[in-house]
Amino acid sequence: MISLLLLLIPHFSYAEPREQLNLVMGLQTVIDLRTRPCPNVMECLRSGNRSLLEIQYSQDKNQLILTPIARGETTIIVRDEHGDVATTYDVIVSPYNLKRYAEELKELLRELTTVSITIRGDHIVVDGQVSEYHALQRAQVVFARPGMKEIADNLVTLTKAGMEKAAHDIEEQLGKPGLKVKPWNGVFLLEGHSKDQNEARSALELARKLAAALGISKPVSGELVISKLPGD
């Protein structure tokens, strides 16, 4: 009797490599491919939106040459000689050289060691907390430069200790014994009593100016409010 041994060979599936490319309009980028695309190159190098970039293939060097044309997002899918997906590139085309700007921000804000600077999509995000409002002022001066707001988001805030110190300094400069400045949930509360609405508004306006002079503006620390008025 002849016995047949059936070998079951498991089939392993794997996810093809996926990479993100941040390209700058007008600047060519050369990419070394891991594998050769199938003979019909135009079929095996597909872009979701060819109006964003021009794709060329160097057969001798097995490289992609990408020339960004317009701002936007798309994908490039590379298929191997068997027609299987070898690599997928998620492409973001920006009119700005975000890497260069990110390095520039890191240099300008190098003293802010608790702040991170990262590229997310077609924007730079500056995030973190600082304990001194002088550091907050530094970040705001950098972000006040022309064109900076178009490419980067300033999410730098004060720590709890920094908020408390800023509240103390605002209160001290306000010079109104009946008014207290307290940090609360990311904003400052101006509490106390005043003779009338005009005095209350004047105190609030002055407190806001003092906060702005310390580098604390609405996008960072919210608004000051009067919580108690005569007759409340």
C-alpha positions in Angstrom: 0.0 0.0 0.0 1.3 3.4 -0.9 0.7 6.3 1.5 0.5 9.8 0.2 1.7 12.5 2.6 0.0 15.8 2.0 2.0 18.7 3.1 0.1 21.8 4.0 2.1 24.9 3.3 0.7 27.9 5.0 0.2 31.0 2.9 1.7 34.1 4.5 0.4 37.5 3.5 2.1 40.7 4.3 1.4 44.4 4.0 3.4 46.2 1.3 5.7 49.0 2.4 4.0 52.3 2.7 5.9 55.6 2.8 5.1 59.3 3.1 6.7 61.8 0.7 6.7 65.5 1.4 7.5 67.2 -1.9 8.1 70.8 -2.7 6.7 72.4 -5.9 9.5 73.0 -8.4 12.0 70.7 -6.7 12.7 67.3 -8.2 13.0 64.2 -6.0 14.7 61.0 -6.9 13.7 57.7 -5.3 15.6 54.5 -5.4 13.1 51.6 -5.9 13.5 48.4 -3.9 12.2 46.3 -6.8 11.9 46.7 -10.5 8.4 47.5 -11.8 6.7 45.2 -14.4 7.7 45.7 -18.1 4.7 47.9 -18.8 6.1 50.7 -16.7 3.1 53.1 -17.2 0.7 50.4 -15.9 2.9 49.6 -12.9 3.6 53.1 -11.8 0.2 54.6 -11.0 -0.6 57.9 -9.5 -4.0 58.9 -8.1 -3.7 62.4 -9.5 -1.1 63.0 -12.2 -2.0 66.7 -12.4 0.0 67.1 -9.1 3.3 65.7 -10.3 5.2 64.4 -13.3 6.5 60.8 -12.8 9.5 59.6 -14.8 11.3 56.2 -14.5 15.0 55.6 -15.0 15.4 52.0 -16.1 19.2 52.0 -15.9 19.2 53.1 -12.2 15.8 51.8 -11.3 14.7 55.2 -9.9 11.6 57.3 -9.8 12.1 61.0 -10.7 9.2 63.1 -9.3 8.6 66.7 -10.4 5.8 68.4 -8.3 3.6 70.7 -10.3 0.6 71.6 -8.0 -0.3 71.6 -4.4 -2.3 68.7 -3.1 -2.2 65.1 -2.0 -2.1 61.8 -4.0 -0.7 58.3 -4.0 1.8 56.5 -6.1 1.5 52.7 -6.4 4.5 50.7 -7.6 3.8 47.1 -8.8 6.6 44.5 -9.2 7.3 42.2 -12.1 4.5 39.9 -11.0 2.0 42.7 -10.9 1.8 42.7 -7.1 1.9 46.0 -5.2 5.5 46.5 -4.0 5.3 50.0 -2.5 2.7 52.7 -1.9 3.8 56.3 -1.5 1.5 58.8 0.2 2.5 62.1 -1.5 1.9 65.6 -0.1 2.9 68.4 -2.5 3.5 71.8 -0.8 4.7 75.2 -2.2 6.9 75.4 0.9 10.1 73.6 1.8 8.8 72.4 5.2 12.0 70.5 6.1 14.0 73.7 5.7 11.5 75.8 7.7 11.3 73.1 10.4 15.1 73.2 10.8 15.0 77.0 10.9 12.3 76.9 13.7 14.4 74.4 15.6 17.4 76.8 15.5 15.3 79.9 16.4 13.6 78.1 19.3 16.6 76.0 20.4 16.4 77.4 24.0 12.8 76.0 24.4 13.9 72.5 25.2 10.4 71.3 26.2 8.9 72.2 22.8 8.7 69.8 19.9 8.7 70.8 16.2 7.2 68.2 13.7 6.0 68.1 10.2 2.4 66.9 9.9 0.9 66.8 6.5 1.6 70.1 4.7 2.1 72.0 8.0 4.6 72.4 10.8 3.4 72.0 14.3 5.2 73.6 17.3 3.8 72.1 20.5 4.7 71.9 24.2 4.6 73.8 27.4 7.0 76.3 28.8 7.3 77.5 32.4 8.3 81.1 31.7 6.2 83.6 29.7 9.5 85.0 28.4 9.8 81.7 26.4 6.2 82.2 25.3 7.1 85.6 24.0 10.1 84.1 22.1 7.8 81.7 20.3 5.3 84.4 19.4 8.0 86.7 18.1 9.2 83.9 15.8 5.6 83.2 14.6 5.1 86.9 13.9 7.5 86.7 11.0 6.0 87.2 7.5 4.5 84.0 6.1 5.1 81.9 9.2 1.4 81.5 10.1 0.7 80.0 6.6 3.0 77.1 7.2 3.1 76.5 11.0 0.8 76.2 14.0 2.0 77.6 17.3 0.5 75.4 20.1 3.0 76.4 22.8 1.3 77.1 26.2 2.4 77.9 29.7 2.7 75.2 32.4 0.5 75.4 35.5 3.4 77.1 37.4 3.9 79.5 34.5 0.2 80.4 34.5 0.3 81.1 38.2 3.4 83.3 37.9 1.8 85.2 35.0 -1.4 85.7 37.0 0.6 87.0 40.0 2.5 89.4 37.8 -0.6 90.7 36.0 -2.3 91.2 39.3 0.7 93.1 40.7 1.0 95.4 37.7 -2.8 95.9 37.7 -2.4 97.6 41.2 -6.0 97.1 42.2 -6.3 95.7 45.8 -9.9 94.7 45.3 -9.1 92.6 42.1 -7.5 89.2 41.9 -6.2 87.4 38.9 -6.3 83.6 38.9 -5.5 81.0 36.2 -8.4 78.7 35.5 -8.8 76.0 32.9 -6.3 77.6 30.5 -7.6 81.2 30.9 -7.3 83.9 33.5 -10.2 85.0 35.7 -10.3 88.6 36.9 -12.3 88.5 40.2 -13.3 91.2 42.6 -15.5 94.2 43.1 -15.6 97.5 41.2 -17.6 100.7 41.7 -19.4 100.4 38.4 -19.4 98.8 34.9 -17.0 101.4 33.5 -14.4 100.7 36.2 -14.9 97.0 35.6 -14.4 97.4 31.9 -11.3 99.6 32.4 -9.8 97.0 34.7 -10.5 94.2 32.3 -9.0 96.1 29.4 -5.9 96.9 31.4 -5.5 93.3 32.5 -5.7 92.2 28.9 -3.1 94.7 27.8 -0.8 93.5 30.7 -1.3 89.9 29.6 -0.5 90.8 26.0 2.6 92.6 27.1 3.8 89.4 28.8 3.2 87.5 25.5 -0.1 86.0 26.6 -2.6 86.4 23.9 -6.0 84.9 23.2 -4.9 82.0 21.1 -2.6 80.9 23.9 -4.4 81.7 27.2 -7.9 82.7 26.4 -9.8 85.7 27.7 -9.9 87.5 31.0 -13.4 87.8 32.5 -15.0 89.7 35.3 -16.7 87.2 37.6 -18.1 89.5 40.2 -19.7 92.9 39.8 -21.6 95.1 42.2 -25.1 93.8 42.6 -24.3 90.2 41.6 
